[in-house]
Amino acid sequence: MEVTMVRVPRFDREVIADGLTDGYWIQAVDLDGSGRPGLLTSGLAEGVVRWYANPGWTEHTIAELTQPVAFDAADLTGDGLPDLVVCHDYGESMYAHKPDDGLVSWLRNPGSPSGHWERRRIGQLVSAHRLRFGHYTGTEGLQLLALPVVGGAGGRAGMEQPANITVYEPPADLLTAEEWPVAAVDDGSFGILHDYTRFGADPDGRERLLVASREGLSAYGWDARAADWTATRIGAGEQGQRDRTGFAGSSSVAAGALPSQGLRYAAALEPFHGNTVAVYTDTGAGPWERTVLDVYGDPNEAGEGPGHHVVAADFDGDGEDEFLVALRGPEPWQGVFYYKAIDAAAGLWVKRRVSRDSAARIAVADFNGDGRLDFATIGYCTPGYFLADDPTVAVFHNLG
């Protein structure tokens, strides 16, 4: 019998902040031009947006907002430093949105993280939940894609409606415009849209996404010839919990490549805020082949599991992408699990627990400049929804 030896990187934990009373978002971004990515964090309850400068992890308060959910960064003003976009004022929950809940804004980088970050309005969008800069319907200027989690009616009715995916374009009068113009809207493709990942681009450079929603996993993008959005389902997601929890499909997704095996894959947490880790491999024809790797516990009384985020990257430097799964908790279903393919076509993977900290989300970057990818997490801490034990912001340095 042939034995395959698998090398899993060792990760050294560095606590950046502990005793959190609010925690949801974490993102690696260099806001001061140091050349090293710092950490942007926020929570849904207290709404304090913080940035930890790297090196040294000095804490800076960027803003105080109502229910900030997600961020992205780009240099909007042309001064060489990234500004921020944020969706906030989310509303009570996805079950109880009001039609006027949900704002998208941008924060102007003052040139120093400790300066005043001026907030300007982009638009109102019910249940806006994820944001990403890129090229979507055009290929010239930068666009902002905003993805709500549910439809615009609010309340339980919105749960049954498709999300109003919206593309904004920065206006020429960026500093005086009351709102940003809308370039396109898709109000018919996805319900309970929780997350997405980048999934390549078309020949002209328009980004394509892999979307995780009630419908499962879908390759998604703008068809320039048809002047419309296209969504091609690659997998239906988890279907076995619908009667018990009310949820089906997929919740979070990451895309990876395995050149030595001639495969690409998608790793998903399923269904919404789910407990199931599944991998989809591209068969080259029709839907991708789904393999369930793990089921972390049973759904709670709200029908949810501990899984919240998944990312893919080459952590061991062998040219193949591994993936990490973030579990919010409680124990024993808490922390970060590392998965590496042995034979993806046969559904053979190995895993190792590389963190025991509650993880709402994972940020990946080379934080210390040694050429190896590290990761960082923030504990899930939202009073009235979920409180992790001893939530922290922590960096896990890749020791190889």
N, C-alpha and C positions, 0 to 999 in steps of 0.2 A: 504494500500500500504506500502510495506516495504521500508524504507529509509536507504540507505547505507552511513555512514559517512566516508569520505576519508580524511586522514591526509596527507598533503603535507609539506615536510620539508621547513623551512625558510632558506634562504641563505643570508649571509652578504657579501657584495661586498668590496674587497680590491684591489685598483689599484696598480699594480706593475710597470707599465710604461705607459705613455700617450704621446700624440703628435706623434704617430708612422708615419713614412713616408714609411714604408714597412712592410707587415704583411701577413703571410700565415700559417706557420707551428707552432704547439705548442705540446710539449710532456713532460710528467712528468718522470724525471729520476734523480737518485742520482749519480752524477759524482764524488763526493769527499768523499764518504763513511761516510757521517754524519748520515746516517740512516733516513734522511728525503728527500723525493723527491723534487728536484728543478724543474725549468722550462726551457726547451730548446726551443728557438724560432728562426725563420728566415723568410725572405720574398723573393719573386721571382725577385725583381727589383734590390735592392742594394746588396743583398746577404750576409749581415752580420749575422753570426750565434752567438747568445748570449745564455748564460746560467745564470739563476738567482738562486743563492744559497739560500737554505732554512735551517735554519731560517735567516731572515734579508733581503732576496731578493737582495743581493749584485750582481751587474751585472758584468759578465765576457764575453769578446769577445773570442770566440772559433776559428773562422775562418772567412775569407772573400772569398766567392766563387761566381761563375757565376751561377745564377738561381738555387740555392739549392731548391729542392722540398720536399723530404721526408727523414726521418732518422729512424734508430733503434740503439739499444745499446746492447753490450755484451762484456764480458771480453775476448778479443782475445789473449792477451799477457800473461795471467795467473798471473798478478800482483795484482789481487783482485779488480781492478777498471774497470768500463765499458769503452770500446772504442766505437767509433761511426762509423756507415756506413751512407753514404749519396748518393743520386742520384742528379746530378747537370748538368750544361751545357745543359739544357733541349731543347733549340731551341726556335724559334720565337713563335710557338704555335702548338697545335696538328694538325692544318690544314696546317702547313708549315714547318714540320720537314725536315731537310736534312738527308741523310742516315748516316752521321757521327756525328749527334747530339746525345747527351745523354751519360753521364759517370756515373759510379758507383765507389766510392772511400771509403777508411776507414781512420779515423782520430785517431791517437794514443794518448791515455790519458797520459799527461806528469806527472801525479801524483798530480798536482795542477791545478785547472781550469784556473788560470791566466798564466800558462806556455804555451809553444809553442806546439800546436797540429799538429804534422807532418802528412801530407796527403800522402797516397799511393794509387795507382790505383788498382782497382779490375777488371774492364772491361768496354767495350763500349757497350751501349745498347740503341738503338733509343727509345726515349720517355719514358725512365725509370721514373716511377711515384710513386711507393710504394715499400717498402722494409720490410722484416721481417725475423729475425733469427728463426730457429727451426729445426725440423727433418722432411724432406719431402720425399725423395726417400730412405733414409737410416735411421738407428736408433742409430748409434754410434756417430760420430762426428757432431758438429754443422754445419748447412748449412744456406745459405742466399738465400731467395727467392726474386727475383726482378720481379716486374709486370709493364710492360709498359702500356700505355693507348691505343696506336694504333700500327699498323704493321710497319715493318722495311723499307718499300719502301720510306717513306718520302712524304711530300706534301699530296695532296688529295688522291693519290693512297694508302697511308698508312692508311687513314681513312676507307678504304674498306677491309683492310687486318686484319687477326687475330693478336693479340699482341703476341710477342715472349717471353712468360714467361720463365724465366731462373733461374736455381738453381746453385749457386756457392758454392764451398767448400774451406775453408781456407787452404792454402798450408802449408806444414811442414816448408818451408823456408819463413815464413810470412813476415819477415823484409827485405828480399832481392828479393822476387818474383816480376816479372814485372807485372803479372796479376794472378788472381785466376783461377784455373781450373773450367770448366763447367761440372756439373754432369748430367744435363738433361735440355732439352728445350721442351716446348710445343708451337707449332706455329699453332695450329688449333682449339682452343676451344672458344676464346672470342674476340669480337671486341668492341672498345671503352670501355675498362675496367677501370673504375674509382676508385673502392675501394673494400675492402674485410674485413672480420673479421674472427677470429679463430672460428672453428666449431667442436671442439672435436678432437679426434684422433682415429686411428685404433687400434686393439688389441696389435700391436707391438710398439705403440707410435708415429707413423707417424702422423703429424698434418694434419687435414682437414680444409678447408676454406669454407666460404660462400662468393661467388664472386658476385659483382654487376657490370653488363655490359650491352651492347646493347641487349644481349639475355635474360635479366631479372636477376633473382637470381638463382645461381647454387651451389649445394654442390660439392666440388672439392677436389681431392686428388690423391695420387699415389696408384695404384693397384699393389701390389708386385707380385701377381701371374701372372698377365698379363704383368708386367713390362711396364706399360703405365699409362698415366693420365686418370682419369674418371671424367666426369662432369654430374651431374644429376640435371636437372632443377626442381626447386620447385615452380617457378612462372615466368610468362612472363613479368612482370613489366607493366609500363604504355604504352598503345598502342594508346591512343586517340589523341596524339599530333603529331604523325609522319608527317602527311601532312602539318601541320602548322609550325613545328619547325625543322623537319628533325631528331628529336631524339625520341628514344623509349627505353624501357627496364628500367633498374635501375641504380642508380648513387652511392649511399652509403647505407651501411647495418650494422645493429647490431643484435646480437642474444641474446635472453633472455629466462629465464625459469620462469614458474609460477607453482610451485609444488602443491599449494593448489587447482589449477584448473586442474592439470594433463596435462598441456600443455607446449609446448615450442613455441616460436614465433620468427619471424624476422621482425624488423622494417626497413623500407627503405624510402629513398628519391628518387623520380622518376620524369621524366627520367633523362638524363644527366644534372647535375647542375640544378635540377628540382625544381618544385613548389609543388609537391604532396607528402604527407606523407601517406604511406600505411603500414598496418600490415598484415603479413602472419602467420596463425596459422596452426600447423601440425595436419592434419586430420588423420594421420596414414596410408593413402593410396593415392598414386598419388600426384599431385600438391597440395601445401598448399592453404588454403582458404584465399583469399585476401580481405581486407577491407580498403577502403580509409577513412582516418580520417580527413584530411584537405587538402585544396588547397590554397597555399599562393600566391595570386596575379596571374597576367597573365605573360606569358613569355615575355621577352624583345625582342628588335630587333634582338638579336643574337640567339633567341630561348631558352634562359635560364631563370630559376627562381632564387629565393634567397637562396634555400637550398643547403648546401654543406657537412654536416657531421652529423652523428647520432651515439650515443653511448648508451649502455645498462649497468645498474648496479643496485645494491640494495641500494638505497639512504636512504630509511626510515627504514632499518633494520628489515623488516618483513619477510625476506627470499624469497621475490619475486623481480624480476627485473623490474624496471621502465626504460624508455628511454628518452634521451634528443635529441632535434633536434637543430642544429646550422643554423641560418639564417644570411646571410651576410648583408642584407638590400637591398634597403633603407627602411626607415619606410613607412608603419607600419609593414612591413615584415622583422623585424630585431630583433636579440637577441637569447635567448635560451628558448625553450618551453619544459616543463616537462610533460610526459604522464605516466599515471598509469592505469593498467587494473582493471576493475570492473568485467566484464564477457567477456573475450577475445573471447570465442567461439561465443558469440552473437554480437561481434564487439563493445562492450561497454567499453569505456575508458574515463577518465577525463584528462584535461590538465590545466596547469597554466604557465603563462609566468614568468620565474625566473630570466631573465636578459634582459635588453634592449640594451646591447652593441652589436655592429656588431660582428659576430662570424664566422670566417673561419673554425676553428676546435675547438674541445673540448678535454681537457686532464682531466682524472679522477684519483684522488688519495686522500689519507688521508694526507693532507698537514700539519696539526697541531697536529697530533698524538692523537686525541681525540676518535678514533675508528669509526668515521663517514666519509663516502666518500664525498669529496668536488669535485668541478670541476673548471677548469680554461679555459679561452678563449683568443683568439687573434683576433683583428679586421682585416677584409679582406681589404688589402690596396696594390694594385698592379697598379702603374701608367700605363695608357694606356689600362687598362682592367676594373678595378673596384676600386673606392676609397670610403671607408666608411667615414661617418662623425665622427670625433673625435675617431679614432681607438685607442684601448688600449690593454694592457695585464692586465688581471684581474683575481683574484682568488675569488671564491664564496664559503665561508665557510659554511658548513652545521651546522645549529644550532639545528637541530632536529625538 
